[in-house]
Amino acid sequence: MPETVAILKVPEYRPDLLGPAVARLLDTIGFAPAPGDRVLVKPNLVNGSNAAHCTTHPLVVRAACAWLLDHGAKVTVADSPAFGPASYVAGASGLGEALSDLGLKVRSLGRPAPLPLTLGGTIGLSRDALEADRILNLPKLKVHCQMTVSGAVKNLFGCVVGFRKAYAHHRMGHSHAVFRSMIMDVYRALPQTTHLMDAVRPMHRDGPIKGEPFPLGMLAASDNGVALDTMACTLLGLKPEQVPLWEEAETRGMDGAHPARLTYPLESLEGFDTTGFMLSEVRELSFAPMRLIRGRVRSLLKHLAKN
């Protein structure tokens, strides 16, 4: 069966453009949380460094949260950055300020539960995500030095709690077979998830943290994260063998992995120009042991200071 991917041109991060676009996209894909539903809004809050460009734009997150609140949802905004609390990255990106008048604060995902992995072992997946009635996943489209492209599927790896995610990057990132399988296991374990992608200014040249914005001017949404990522990779002229998570989805026979089976009820890909978009140099993410320890200590100290 075809998978729906709704895309719209949104040339700038402006509230008067983002609000109507978010509403139209979510309405088009039939996202309809019931009043009182506990909705976890999961932005990409990867790092406080270069936060203006490597995180989901604050105004996109705000527009999504405002739409949810207008529909009577109980909204929690949370992520699990590899180093330090989500509130720190939110402060660096401007997200904390953007949400303040909505009465929302950014939390860190916690309470890890062991998730058995297809290729053996377990990883700690947040109960905050597992117990939500719905998840609204807000990925930032970016190039990635290990996974080629980071989109909807990769962003949900942020539901792995804290340093466990950094450690997994460090230990398994060199093995595409193991790493991509683990990320897809996380994606498939989560409850009802809808995806809204920030591709207004996706990151290119060097990702997932140090890259530069590219003027694509797109917002996109789907109930299927694989389909949303397939759309983005197709637009960028990539093939499954170039993108480990796309190849993993194909190998598993997942819906949304085939471009020909995607349907676009709003705008088409032909209206978007990717000329000049550059991928990241392939390399391993560097998570030195002492950096892991320092990040964990900082998180613990901030937690103790709060309590």
Order of alpha helices (4+ residues) and beta strands (2+ residues): beta-beta-alpha-beta-alpha-alpha-beta-alpha-alpha-beta-beta-beta-alpha-beta-beta-beta-alpha-alpha-alpha-beta-beta-beta-alpha-alpha-beta-alpha
